[in-house]
Amino acid sequence: MADDGPMEDYPTEIEENLNDFESSMSSVQNMVQTLVSVSRSDNLLKLDPLDRAKLDLMSAYALNSMFWMYLVTQGVNPKDHAIKQELERIRTYMNKIKEITDKRKAARLDKDAASRFVRNALWDAEDKKRKDTAEHHQRGKHIRFS
């Protein structure tokens, strides 16, 4: 920042904030250059539809966020601009993608196994009576020893 102009152009209290902003902008610039240097069609062919949607939403959100920052630097209140609604719309779709991803990761229910557990856990007096009589006929007569 020293070669941008004399130090008197801005208050010294904000020098740390400006340095943080400059480092953040350079990291954003590096990421954007990395994304732009790789062919987008090559990346998209390797991804499944859900990952493609994630990449598209991330790109749209990043670009709109940068436009938000641009508006702030120009003295425009972005909360009164249409960019706020656009960011909310993108965030809504991001939440939908997150729900789909969470559903994929959720444990699945084996319906057959669950029905067997429920059927065997429920006690039915008629079934018990039938089982007891069947076992009694199979064993034959009981002998009592005294």
N, CA and C atoms as a LAMMPS dump frame, in Angstrom:
ITEM: TIMESTEP
0
ITEM: NUMBER OF ATOMS
438
ITEM: BOX BOUNDS ff ff ff
-5.0000000000000000e+02 5.0000000000000000e+02
-5.0000000000000000e+02 5.0000000000000000e+02
-5.0000000000000000e+02 5.0000000000000000e+02
ITEM: ATOMS id mol type element x y z
1 1 1 N 0.811 -1.173 0
2 1 2 C 0 0 0
3 1 3 C 0.865 1.251 0
4 2 1 N 2.143 1.117 0.351
5 2 2 C 3.015 2.284 0.446
6 2 3 C 3.244 2.905 -0.914
7 3 1 N 3.245 2.108 -1.985
8 3 2 C 3.501 2.676 -3.302
9 3 3 C 2.223 3.172 -3.981
10 4 1 N 1.072 3.069 -3.318
11 4 2 C -0.184 3.561 -3.885
12 4 3 C -0.317 5.072 -3.755
13 5 1 N 0.392 5.672 -2.869
14 5 2 C 0.287 7.111 -2.691
15 5 3 C 0.792 7.503 -1.323
16 6 1 N 0.743 8.773 -1.027
17 6 2 C 1.221 9.225 0.274
18 6 3 C 0.336 8.704 1.394
19 7 1 N 0.908 8.541 2.569
20 7 2 C 0.202 8.009 3.732
21 7 3 C -0.889 8.955 4.219
22 8 1 N -0.851 10.221 3.827
23 8 2 C -1.808 11.2 4.306
24 8 3 C -3.165 11.056 3.63
25 9 1 N -3.297 10.197 2.621
26 9 2 C -4.551 10.07 1.897
27 9 3 C -5.642 9.397 2.726
28 10 1 N -5.287 8.654 3.725
29 10 2 C -6.277 7.972 4.541
30 10 3 C -5.814 7.99 5.998
31 11 1 N -6.76 7.898 6.915
32 11 2 C -6.391 7.916 8.336
33 11 3 C -5.581 6.68 8.713
34 12 1 N -4.665 6.825 9.63
35 12 2 C -3.801 5.712 10.042
36 12 3 C -4.578 4.654 10.808
37 13 1 N -5.757 5.009 11.339
38 13 2 C -6.55 4.039 12.105
39 13 3 C -7.071 2.91 11.221
40 14 1 N -7.221 3.187 9.942
41 14 2 C -7.785 2.155 9.075
42 14 3 C -6.715 1.416 8.28
43 15 1 N -5.456 1.686 8.567
44 15 2 C -4.374 1.047 7.809
45 15 3 C -4.414 -0.48 7.95
46 16 1 N -4.666 -0.976 9.155
47 16 2 C -4.741 -2.43 9.363
48 16 3 C -5.906 -3.03 8.581
49 17 1 N -7.035 -2.351 8.593
50 17 2 C -8.192 -2.832 7.832
51 17 3 C -7.9 -2.855 6.339
52 18 1 N -7.22 -1.835 5.854
53 18 2 C -6.88 -1.793 4.432
54 18 3 C -5.9 -2.903 4.062
55 19 1 N -4.944 -3.172 4.939
56 19 2 C -3.995 -4.264 4.681
57 19 3 C -4.706 -5.61 4.656
58 20 1 N -5.661 -5.822 5.587
59 20 2 C -6.453 -7.062 5.598
60 20 3 C -7.282 -7.178 4.323
61 21 1 N -7.859 -6.063 3.914
62 21 2 C -8.66 -6.054 2.694
63 21 3 C -7.799 -6.391 1.48
64 22 1 N -6.613 -5.821 1.416
65 22 2 C -5.717 -6.074 0.289
66 22 3 C -5.305 -7.548 0.239
67 23 1 N -5.001 -8.138 1.393
68 23 2 C -4.614 -9.556 1.391
69 23 3 C -5.803 -10.44 1.016
70 24 1 N -6.992 -10.072 1.456
71 24 2 C -8.191 -10.844 1.085
72 24 3 C -8.447 -10.754 -0.407
73 25 1 N -8.298 -9.577 -0.956
74 25 2 C -8.508 -9.399 -2.398
75 25 3 C -7.482 -10.178 -3.21
76 26 1 N -6.248 -10.234 -2.741
77 26 2 C -5.234 -10.991 -3.487
78 26 3 C -5.529 -12.489 -3.427
79 27 1 N -6.028 -12.978 -2.287
80 27 2 C -6.378 -14.405 -2.22
81 27 3 C -7.58 -14.71 -3.109
82 28 1 N -8.553 -13.802 -3.155
83 28 2 C -9.704 -13.983 -4.046
84 28 3 C -9.231 -13.981 -5.499
85 29 1 N -8.336 -13.084 -5.811
86 29 2 C -7.804 -12.999 -7.178
87 29 3 C -7.091 -14.293 -7.559
88 30 1 N -6.321 -14.859 -6.628
89 30 2 C -5.634 -16.127 -6.901
90 30 3 C -6.632 -17.253 -7.148
91 31 1 N -7.685 -17.302 -6.353
92 31 2 C -8.69 -18.353 -6.537
93 31 3 C -9.417 -18.195 -7.864
94 32 1 N -9.757 -16.967 -8.203
95 32 2 C -10.453 -16.726 -9.471
96 32 3 C -9.556 -17.095 -10.638
97 33 1 N -8.279 -16.751 -10.561
98 33 2 C -7.356 -17.112 -11.634
99 33 3 C -7.232 -18.626 -11.764
100 34 1 N -7.239 -19.327 -10.648
101 34 2 C -7.178 -20.789 -10.688
102 34 3 C -8.423 -21.358 -11.359
103 35 1 N -9.586 -20.855 -10.989
104 35 2 C -10.836 -21.344 -11.591
105 35 3 C -10.903 -21.038 -13.077
106 36 1 N -10.423 -19.858 -13.469
107 36 2 C -10.495 -19.45 -14.871
108 36 3 C -9.47 -20.207 -15.714
109 37 1 N -8.35 -20.574 -15.12
110 37 2 C -7.296 -21.238 -15.892
111 37 3 C -7.679 -22.657 -16.311
112 38 1 N -8.561 -23.307 -15.569
113 38 2 C -8.98 -24.675 -15.885
114 38 3 C -10.243 -24.616 -16.737
115 39 1 N -10.304 -25.458 -17.743
116 39 2 C -11.463 -25.493 -18.628
117 39 3 C -12.709 -25.912 -17.846
118 40 1 N -13.735 -25.105 -17.916
119 40 2 C -14.967 -25.37 -17.172
120 40 3 C -15.673 -26.626 -17.682
121 41 1 N -15.666 -26.838 -18.988
122 41 2 C -16.355 -28.007 -19.541
123 41 3 C -15.67 -29.301 -19.098
124 42 1 N -14.332 -29.284 -18.973
125 42 2 C -13.625 -30.479 -18.495
126 42 3 C -14.023 -30.815 -17.067
127 43 1 N -14.13 -29.784 -16.243
128 43 2 C -14.53 -30.006 -14.85
129 43 3 C -15.96 -30.505 -14.749
130 44 1 N -16.841 -29.934 -15.548
131 44 2 C -18.248 -30.318 -15.464
132 44 3 C -18.488 -31.751 -15.912
133 45 1 N -17.71 -32.227 -16.871
134 45 2 C -17.895 -33.599 -17.342
135 45 3 C -17.551 -34.614 -16.257
136 46 1 N -16.648 -34.264 -15.359
137 46 2 C -16.217 -35.181 -14.302
138 46 3 C -17.172 -35.2 -13.112
139 47 1 N -18.08 -34.237 -13.028
140 47 2 C -18.943 -34.103 -11.856
141 47 3 C -20.325 -34.697 -12.1
142 48 1 N -20.931 -35.172 -11.009
143 48 2 C -22.316 -35.621 -11.104
144 48 3 C -23.226 -34.384 -11.027
145 49 1 N -24.5 -34.517 -11.357
146 49 2 C -25.386 -33.344 -11.419
147 49 3 C -25.455 -32.545 -10.107
148 50 1 N -25.417 -33.226 -8.973
149 50 2 C -25.483 -32.52 -7.702
150 50 3 C -24.236 -31.659 -7.489
151 51 1 N -23.072 -32.208 -7.824
152 51 2 C -21.841 -31.438 -7.684
153 51 3 C -21.777 -30.294 -8.694
154 52 1 N -22.347 -30.494 -9.871
155 52 2 C -22.421 -29.403 -10.854
156 52 3 C -23.256 -28.25 -10.308
157 53 1 N -24.384 -28.6 -9.703
158 53 2 C -25.247 -27.57 -9.122
159 53 3 C -24.521 -26.825 -8.009
160 54 1 N -23.775 -27.563 -7.188
161 54 2 C -23.005 -26.921 -6.119
162 54 3 C -21.98 -25.953 -6.691
163 55 1 N -21.286 -26.367 -7.745
164 55 2 C -20.273 -25.516 -8.362
165 55 3 C -20.909 -24.271 -8.969
166 56 1 N -22.025 -24.438 -9.648
167 56 2 C -22.711 -23.291 -10.246
168 56 3 C -23.203 -22.312 -9.179
169 57 1 N -23.767 -22.845 -8.105
170 57 2 C -24.249 -21.976 -7.04
171 57 3 C -23.104 -21.249 -6.343
172 58 1 N -21.996 -21.961 -6.132
173 58 2 C -20.834 -21.33 -5.508
174 58 3 C -20.301 -20.21 -6.387
175 59 1 N -20.248 -20.439 -7.683
176 59 2 C -19.76 -19.416 -8.608
177 59 3 C -20.689 -18.203 -8.616
178 60 1 N -21.986 -18.447 -8.687
179 60 2 C -22.951 -17.347 -8.701
180 60 3 C -22.896 -16.554 -7.397
181 61 1 N -22.782 -17.259 -6.283
182 61 2 C -22.733 -16.577 -4.993
183 61 3 C -21.455 -15.748 -4.869
184 62 1 N -20.335 -16.299 -5.331
185 62 2 C -19.069 -15.562 -5.254
186 62 3 C -19.123 -14.302 -6.111
187 63 1 N -19.629 -14.411 -7.327
188 63 2 C -19.712 -13.236 -8.201
189 63 3 C -20.646 -12.171 -7.633
190 64 1 N -21.783 -12.602 -7.123
191 64 2 C -22.72 -11.638 -6.54
192 64 3 C -22.161 -11.008 -5.274
193 65 1 N -21.391 -11.771 -4.497
194 65 2 C -20.749 -11.213 -3.305
195 65 3 C -19.714 -10.162 -3.689
196 66 1 N -18.966 -10.432 -4.756
197 66 2 C -18.003 -9.435 -5.22
198 66 3 C -18.713 -8.182 -5.715
199 67 1 N -19.853 -8.356 -6.364
200 67 2 C -20.615 -7.185 -6.801
201 67 3 C -21.125 -6.405 -5.596
202 68 1 N -21.523 -7.119 -4.544
203 68 2 C -21.938 -6.488 -3.283
204 68 3 C -20.796 -5.616 -2.756
205 69 1 N -19.573 -6.186 -2.748
206 69 2 C -18.411 -5.426 -2.272
207 69 3 C -18.159 -4.216 -3.169
208 70 1 N -18.324 -4.372 -4.467
209 70 2 C -18.13 -3.26 -5.398
210 70 3 C -19.117 -2.13 -5.086
211 71 1 N -20.372 -2.5 -4.838
212 71 2 C -21.371 -1.48 -4.51
213 71 3 C -20.988 -0.724 -3.241
214 72 1 N -20.467 -1.449 -2.261
215 72 2 C -20.051 -0.805 -1.016
216 72 3 C -18.921 0.178 -1.284
217 73 1 N -17.956 -0.23 -2.126
218 73 2 C -16.839 0.673 -2.42
219 73 3 C -17.281 1.896 -3.207
220 74 1 N -18.41 1.809 -3.901
221 74 2 C -18.919 2.938 -4.659
222 74 3 C -19.87 3.816 -3.838
223 75 1 N -20.082 3.443 -2.589
224 75 2 C -20.938 4.238 -1.714
225 75 3 C -22.417 3.913 -1.835
226 76 1 N -22.752 2.836 -2.525
227 76 2 C -24.153 2.428 -2.676
228 76 3 C -24.481 1.446 -1.554
229 77 1 N -25.642 1.619 -0.95
230 77 2 C -26.074 0.696 0.09
231 77 3 C -26.623 -0.568 -0.576
232 78 1 N -25.915 -1.701 -0.494
233 78 2 C -26.374 -2.913 -1.184
234 78 3 C -27.654 -3.506 -0.599
235 79 1 N -28.007 -3.098 0.626
236 79 2 C -29.236 -3.614 1.226
237 79 3 C -30.471 -3.054 0.515
238 80 1 N -30.298 -1.915 -0.158
239 80 2 C -31.405 -1.322 -0.912
240 80 3 C -31.353 -1.69 -2.39
241 81 1 N -30.379 -2.495 -2.773
242 81 2 C -30.155 -2.869 -4.175
243 81 3 C -30.741 -4.258 -4.431
244 82 1 N -30.991 -4.561 -5.697
245 82 2 C -31.549 -5.872 -6.07
246 82 3 C -30.579 -7.017 -5.815
247 83 1 N -29.318 -6.717 -5.573
248 83 2 C -28.323 -7.769 -5.312
249 83 3 C -28.661 -8.54 -4.044
250 84 1 N -29.316 -7.874 -3.092
251 84 2 C -29.687 -8.553 -1.849
252 84 3 C -30.672 -9.693 -2.127
253 85 1 N -31.67 -9.429 -2.968
254 85 2 C -32.642 -10.476 -3.302
255 85 3 C -31.98 -11.605 -4.09
256 86 1 N -31.031 -11.248 -4.941
257 86 2 C -30.331 -12.281 -5.717
258 86 3 C -29.51 -13.189 -4.805
259 87 1 N -28.821 -12.603 -3.845
260 87 2 C -28.05 -13.413 -2.899
261 87 3 C -28.962 -14.301 -2.061
262 88 1 N -30.119 -13.79 -1.673
263 88 2 C -31.083 -14.599 -0.914
264 88 3 C -31.603 -15.758 -1.764
265 89 1 N -31.862 -15.497 -3.036
266 89 2 C -32.344 -16.553 -3.935
267 89 3 C -31.291 -17.653 -4.062
268 90 1 N -30.046 -17.264 -4.24
269 90 2 C -28.964 -18.254 -4.359
270 90 3 C -28.815 -19.025 -3.05
271 91 1 N -28.915 -18.332 -1.928
272 91 2 C -28.792 -18.983 -0.625
273 91 3 C -29.916 -19.997 -0.419
274 92 1 N -31.112 -19.694 -0.918
275 92 2 C -32.239 -20.635 -0.827
276 92 3 C -31.925 -21.925 -1.583
277 93 1 N -31.377 -21.78 -2.79
278 93 2 C -31.019 -22.964 -3.572
279 93 3 C -29.874 -23.732 -2.914
280 94 1 N -28.956 -23.021 -2.285
281 94 2 C -27.863 -23.703 -1.57
282 94 3 C -28.425 -24.547 -0.427
283 95 1 N -29.431 -24.022 0.273
284 95 2 C -30.055 -24.79 1.354
285 95 3 C -30.779 -26.02 0.817
286 96 1 N -31.409 -25.894 -0.358
287 96 2 C -32.077 -27.053 -0.961
288 96 3 C -31.059 -28.134 -1.324
289 97 1 N -29.927 -27.721 -1.871
290 97 2 C -28.863 -28.676 -2.209
291 97 3 C -28.346 -29.346 -0.943
292 98 1 N -28.217 -28.572 0.132
293 98 2 C -27.742 -29.134 1.397
294 98 3 C -28.725 -30.179 1.934
295 99 1 N -30.023 -29.904 1.814
296 99 2 C -31.029 -30.871 2.252
297 99 3 C -30.926 -32.166 1.451
298 100 1 N -30.736 -32.047 0.147
299 100 2 C -30.606 -33.24 -0.706
300 100 3 C -29.368 -34.029 -0.308
301 101 1 N -28.276 -33.336 -0.063
302 101 2 C -27.035 -34.001 0.339
303 101 3 C -27.208 -34.693 1.686
304 102 1 N -27.885 -34.02 2.624
305 102 2 C -28.11 -34.623 3.936
306 102 3 C -28.999 -35.858 3.837
307 103 1 N -29.986 -35.827 2.94
308 103 2 C -30.858 -36.995 2.768
309 103 3 C -30.071 -38.178 2.218
310 104 1 N -29.115 -37.899 1.341
311 104 2 C -28.292 -38.986 0.8
312 104 3 C -27.43 -39.629 1.88
313 105 1 N -26.972 -38.821 2.817
314 105 2 C -26.101 -39.32 3.877
315 105 3 C -26.883 -39.993 4.997
316 106 1 N -28.171 -39.732 5.093
317 106 2 C -28.984 -40.267 6.182
318 106 3 C -29.069 -41.79 6.1
319 107 1 N -29.248 -42.405 7.253
320 107 2 C -29.369 -43.863 7.312
321 107 3 C -30.658 -44.292 6.622
322 108 1 N -30.59 -45.386 5.937
323 108 2 C -31.761 -45.897 5.228
324 108 3 C -32.402 -47.007 6.064
325 109 1 N -33.707 -47.111 5.951
326 109 2 C -34.468 -48.086 6.705
327 109 3 C -34.723 -49.316 5.847
328 110 1 N -34.359 -50.474 6.374
329 110 2 C -34.671 -51.728 5.703
330 110 3 C -36.079 -52.116 6.148
331 111 1 N -37.047 -51.931 5.265
332 111 2 C -38.452 -52.12 5.628
333 111 3 C -38.756 -53.564 6.013
334 112 1 N -38.158 -54.519 5.314
335 112 2 C -38.417 -55.924 5.635
336 112 3 C -37.916 -56.256 7.034
337 113 1 N -36.702 -55.818 7.349
338 113 2 C -36.145 -56.094 8.672
339 113 3 C -36.968 -55.401 9.757
340 114 1 N -37.386 -54.192 9.507
341 114 2 C -38.186 -53.458 10.489
342 114 3 C -39.519 -54.15 10.732
343 115 1 N -40.147 -54.637 9.678
344 115 2 C -41.433 -55.313 9.87
345 115 3 C -41.252 -56.621 10.638
346 116 1 N -40.126 -57.316 10.412
347 116 2 C -39.864 -58.533 11.195
348 116 3 C -39.664 -58.203 12.667
349 117 1 N -38.917 -57.141 12.953
350 117 2 C -38.713 -56.737 14.344
351 117 3 C -40.044 -56.412 15.012
352 118 1 N -40.881 -55.664 14.339
353 118 2 C -42.159 -55.269 14.915
354 118 3 C -43.054 -56.486 15.101
355 119 1 N -43.109 -57.344 14.089
356 119 2 C -43.963 -58.528 14.177
357 119 3 C -43.525 -59.422 15.336
358 120 1 N -42.228 -59.608 15.508
359 120 2 C -41.745 -60.482 16.579
360 120 3 C -41.811 -59.823 17.949
361 121 1 N -41.803 -58.505 17.997
362 121 2 C -41.852 -57.813 19.274
363 121 3 C -43.267 -57.747 19.832
364 122 1 N -44.257 -57.79 18.966
365 122 2 C -45.638 -57.723 19.435
366 122 3 C -46.067 -59.087 19.951
367 123 1 N -46.671 -59.114 21.103
368 123 2 C -47.107 -60.365 21.7
369 123 3 C -48.595 -60.514 21.451
370 124 1 N -48.968 -61.647 20.918
371 124 2 C -50.368 -61.928 20.65
372 124 3 C -50.738 -63.182 21.426
373 125 1 N -51.769 -63.09 22.261
374 125 2 C -52.162 -64.213 23.114
375 125 3 C -52.556 -65.426 22.28
376 126 1 N -53.211 -65.209 21.164
377 126 2 C -53.626 -66.323 20.308
378 126 3 C -52.405 -67.034 19.722
379 127 1 N -51.418 -66.261 19.266
380 127 2 C -50.205 -66.874 18.729
381 127 3 C -49.484 -67.664 19.802
382 128 1 N -49.413 -67.149 21.014
383 128 2 C -48.73 -67.824 22.122
384 128 3 C -49.443 -69.135 22.439
385 129 1 N -50.784 -69.083 22.457
386 129 2 C -51.562 -70.275 22.775
387 129 3 C -51.342 -71.345 21.708
388 130 1 N -51.329 -70.948 20.424
389 130 2 C -51.111 -71.893 19.347
390 130 3 C -49.712 -72.494 19.428
391 131 1 N -48.714 -71.682 19.772
392 131 2 C -47.345 -72.179 19.881
393 131 3 C -47.238 -73.206 21.01
394 132 1 N -47.857 -72.88 22.153
395 132 2 C -47.779 -73.783 23.298
396 132 3 C -48.436 -75.133 22.993
397 133 1 N -49.584 -75.137 22.352
398 133 2 C -50.255 -76.4 22.042
399 133 3 C -49.465 -77.19 21.011
400 134 1 N -48.849 -76.504 20.061
401 134 2 C -48.054 -77.199 19.049
402 134 3 C -46.84 -77.849 19.702
403 135 1 N -46.201 -77.141 20.616
404 135 2 C -45.035 -77.716 21.301
405 135 3 C -45.455 -78.876 22.197
406 136 1 N -46.609 -78.752 22.818
407 136 2 C -47.08 -79.793 23.72
408 136 3 C -47.364 -81.078 22.948
409 137 1 N -47.958 -80.986 21.773
410 137 2 C -48.253 -82.166 20.97
411 137 3 C -46.978 -82.779 20.425
412 138 1 N -45.976 -81.987 20.168
413 138 2 C -44.741 -82.531 19.619
414 138 3 C -43.959 -83.31 20.666
415 139 1 N -44.015 -82.885 21.911
416 139 2 C -43.238 -83.525 22.951
417 139 3 C -43.863 -84.839 23.435
418 140 1 N -45.129 -84.931 23.345
419 140 2 C -45.785 -86.102 23.872
420 140 3 C -46.229 -85.86 25.293
421 141 1 N -46.365 -86.934 26.067
422 141 2 C -46.848 -86.806 27.442
423 141 3 C -45.71 -86.402 28.357
424 142 1 N -46.094 -85.615 29.338
425 142 2 C -45.114 -85.194 30.345
426 142 3 C -45.112 -86.217 31.482
427 143 1 N -43.967 -86.506 31.956
428 143 2 C -43.85 -87.429 33.086
429 143 3 C -43.382 -86.63 34.269
430 144 1 N -44.113 -86.805 35.356
431 144 2 C -43.753 -86.096 36.576
432 144 3 C -43 -87.007 37.486
433 145 1 N -41.909 -86.511 37.987
434 145 2 C -41.143 -87.265 38.964
435 145 3 C -41.306 -86.597 40.315
436 146 1 N -41.556 -87.384 41.304
437 146 2 C -41.721 -86.788 42.621
438 146 3 C -40.58 -87.117 43.534
